[in-house]
Amino acid sequence: MPHPSTDSASDPLAWLTGLEGVPSAFAATRDGIDVMLRDRGLRRTSPEQTAESLLRGAHASAELAGSASSLEDVRAGLGDEVAAGAVRVSTELLSLVPVIGRSPLQAFARLHVLAGGSGQPGSPEGAQRLQSLSATLLATSTPGLIVAALVHADLVTAEPFGTHDGLVARAAERLVMVARGVDPASLVVPEAGHLALRAAYESNLRGYRDGGRDGLHSWLLYAAEAQTKGAEASPLLDR
């Protein structure tokens, strides 16, 4: 994760809200999500809609990780190994909401196990990155959508586990959105937003990894757009 300037506040992510265009982009995304949840879901949100959102997210995340399984395959339980891992992650994801609030490291490890991994970092450097990210999460009160975007990019680009990092990262983004009150019933499908913008997704992740502060800035502006796309993929909007 790119480091803040030395004059940042005690909140380790507060400086991100000073990047040009970032506060307004995420405020617009949050407003759109709030309107959708209030107008389309308040009186008729169901566990079935949450389950469908999680399933759509699992399929999109698996496709981004190289799965060739269709949504229909995943829905029927006939997905390939990558899709099966993504479905396991989605099935248990909401049970990790209280865990990420007290021990993000434990939540990341569990996501990795569900995805098909060991739950252990792949190297000492990976362990250090996970510990740093966990400490940052516990110390920040920066808006949840920004935090979710940062967690996602950091887990993908640092590859702390060495396997299944993309599945873990995309699930962690959704988990942070739920845990930080953006989308309590997990009806937004952020993974589908990234799939819809796949070329920009992959390009901006490379920028985050290699581009320093400018790459981080571009990733955040992209992520706000992708999260808006994720709201548009919600089952609440099915007709």
ZIGI-V248902 format. One record per residue. N is the residue number from 1. RES is the residue in one small letter. OMEGA is omega in whole degrees, -180 to 180 (NA if undefined). Layout:
N&RES&OMEGA, N&RES&OMEGA
//
This chain:
1&m&177, 2&p&-174, 3&h&177, 4&p&174, 5&s&-174, 6&t&-178, 7&d&-180, 8&s&179, 9&a&-179, 10&s&172, 11&d&-172, 12&p&179, 13&l&-176, 14&a&-178, 15&w&-178, 16&l&-179, 17&t&175, 18&g&179, 19&l&-173, 20&e&175, 21&g&-175, 22&v&-180, 23&p&-177, 24&s&180, 25&a&-179, 26&f&176, 27&a&178, 28&a&178, 29&t&-180, 30&r&179, 31&d&180, 32&g&178, 33&i&-179, 34&d&179, 35&v&180, 36&m&-178, 37&l&-179, 38&r&-173, 39&d&-173, 40&r&-171, 41&g&-169, 42&l&-174, 43&r&-174, 44&r&174, 45&t&-177, 46&s&174, 47&p&179, 48&e&178, 49&q&175, 50&t&179, 51&a&179, 52&e&177, 53&s&179, 54&l&179, 55&l&177, 56&r&178, 57&g&179, 58&a&180, 59&h&-178, 60&a&180, 61&s&179, 62&a&179, 63&e&177, 64&l&179, 65&a&176, 66&g&179, 67&s&175, 68&a&-176, 69&s&176, 70&s&175, 71&l&179, 72&e&176, 73&d&-178, 74&v&180, 75&r&-178, 76&a&-179, 77&g&-176, 78&l&-178, 79&g&177, 80&d&-174, 81&e&179, 82&v&180, 83&a&179, 84&a&177, 85&g&179, 86&a&178, 87&v&177, 88&r&178, 89&v&-176, 90&s&-177, 91&t&-176, 92&e&-170, 93&l&-174, 94&l&177, 95&s&-179, 96&l&180, 97&v&179, 98&p&-178, 99&v&-177, 100&i&178, 101&g&-178, 102&r&-179, 103&s&179, 104&p&180, 105&l&178, 106&q&179, 107&a&179, 108&f&180, 109&a&180, 110&r&176, 111&l&-180, 112&h&177, 113&v&-180, 114&l&179, 115&a&179, 116&g&-178, 117&g&-176, 118&s&-173, 119&g&-179, 120&q&176, 121&p&-176, 122&g&-178, 123&s&174, 124&p&178, 125&e&177, 126&g&179, 127&a&-180, 128&q&179, 129&r&179, 130&l&179, 131&q&179, 132&s&180, 133&l&178, 134&s&180, 135&a&178, 136&t&179, 137&l&-178, 138&l&-174, 139&a&-172, 140&t&171, 141&s&175, 142&t&-177, 143&p&-170, 144&g&-180, 145&l&177, 146&i&179, 147&v&180, 148&a&-180, 149&a&180, 150&l&178, 151&v&180, 152&h&-175, 153&a&-178, 154&d&-179, 155&l&178, 156&v&-170, 157&t&178, 158&a&-177, 159&e&-173, 160&p&179, 161&f&-180, 162&g&175, 163&t&173, 164&h&-176, 165&d&179, 166&g&178, 167&l&179, 168&v&-175, 169&a&-178, 170&r&175, 171&a&-179, 172&a&176, 173&e&179, 174&r&-178, 175&l&178, 176&v&178, 177&m&178, 178&v&-174, 179&a&-178, 180&r&169, 181&g&179, 182&v&-173, 183&d&-170, 184&p&-180, 185&a&178, 186&s&-179, 187&l&173, 188&v&-178, 189&v&-175, 190&p&180, 191&e&179, 192&a&175, 193&g&179, 194&h&179, 195&l&180, 196&a&-179, 197&l&-166, 198&r&-178, 199&a&179, 200&a&178, 201&y&-176, 202&e&178, 203&s&-178, 204&n&173, 205&l&176, 206&r&178, 207&g&178, 208&y&-177, 209&r&-168, 210&d&-167, 211&g&177, 212&g&-176, 213&r&179, 214&d&178, 215&g&176, 216&l&-180, 217&h&180, 218&s&178, 219&w&-178, 220&l&179, 221&l&175, 222&y&-174, 223&a&177, 224&a&177, 225&e&-179, 226&a&178, 227&q&174, 228&t&175, 229&k&178, 230&g&176, 231&a&179, 232&e&179, 233&a&-178, 234&s&174, 235&p&176, 236&l&-177, 237&l&177, 238&d&179, 239&r&NA
//
